[in-house]
Amino acid sequence: MSRIGKAPIEIPAGVTVQVNGNVVTVKGPKGELTQEVNPDIKVNVEDGKVEVTRPSDDREHRSQHGLYRALIHNMVVGVSEGYKKEMELVGVGYRATSTGQVLELSLGFSHAIFIKLPKEIKVEAKSERNKNPLIILESADKQLLGQVCAKIRSLRKPEPYKGKGIKFVGEIIRRKSGKSASAK
């Protein structure tokens, strides 16, 4: 049995989980999320817990058992607490400003980059003197948040020599030494 799939999901106060056919809907103070589930996988909601069960030990059912349990758990945590990611711009002249749902980035290119973010994501850009600019993204949808962060990071990945680029706060960049003098 899948250890992750077997574990029941506790439903916190203020969160409701509804199963309609093969669509799971989770509502909470931070929003509402839906996820379509394979019709073979059964989702049961009873006395404050969600349990995910599979019909057989087929390879496909085993792989989806833990997957759907994890997706539903991420939705429950998202609508109750929410998810937050912080990104840091490392480099001389790198700047970030946000106006509404538009994020403007200056990353050393000849032009500024404008990114229109989905309405489900709240964005905030901080710039303090003598510190790297920060981009703070918050959302109830973990998948969408991760996808947007990956898109922002792909614009200027951290390079291994000086560490310049867009990185997550707390991320450790493996550094390389520069070219060394030839030994004759």
Order of alpha helices (4+ residues) and beta strands (2+ residues): alpha-beta-beta-beta-beta-beta-beta-alpha-beta-beta-beta-beta-beta-beta-alpha-beta
